[in-house]
Amino acid sequence: MELNDISGAIVNSAMLVHSELGPGLLEEPYKQCLAYELISRGFKVDIEPELPIIYRGIRINIGYRLDLTAHLKDGIVRMVNNLPPASSPSPVVQMELRRT
């Protein structure tokens, strides 16, 4: 799968979940349904894996968690929206596509 195909599958999955559930629910139902949709499209999904920091080569677990990661054979997608923002009260939403 090319990166455009991967991102398209993720966006389509998220839109399907939102269309089915509608607005106004807490985060957890959306996350679980998105995980289901991604799994049905061939992704391996991990819900709320730890996100350690690396300081001087030492892994330090400080309680950060990703919402979910979606893995394919040739890449990983990390989706985050619960890291504390540096200077804004609004949540951070990030999607990173990276070949492994």
C-alpha positions, 0 to 999 in steps of 0.5 A, a space after each residue: 500500500 502506498 502512503 496515499 492509500 494508507 492515509 485514504 483508508 484511515 480518513 475514510 474509516 474515520 469518516 465512516 465512524 463519524 457518519 455512523 455514530 454522529 457527533 456528541 459522544 465521548 472519545 472512547 466509542 469513536 476510538 473503539 469503532 475506528 480501531 474496528 474499521 482499521 482492523 477490518 481494512 487489514 491494519 494491526 491496531 494497538 489502542 493506547 500504547 505508551 509513548 515514552 521519552 528517550 533521554 540520553 539513550 534511556 527510555 523513560 515512561 512518563 504516562 504519555 499514551 497514543 490514542 492508537 497505532 495502526 500497523 501495516 507490513 511496510 509502515 506504521 501510522 500513529 494517531 495522537 490527540 491526547 498529548 498535552 499541548 505546549 501553549 493551547 488549551 485545545 487538544 492536539 491532533 496529529 497523524 504521522 505516516 512513516 515507513 519502517 
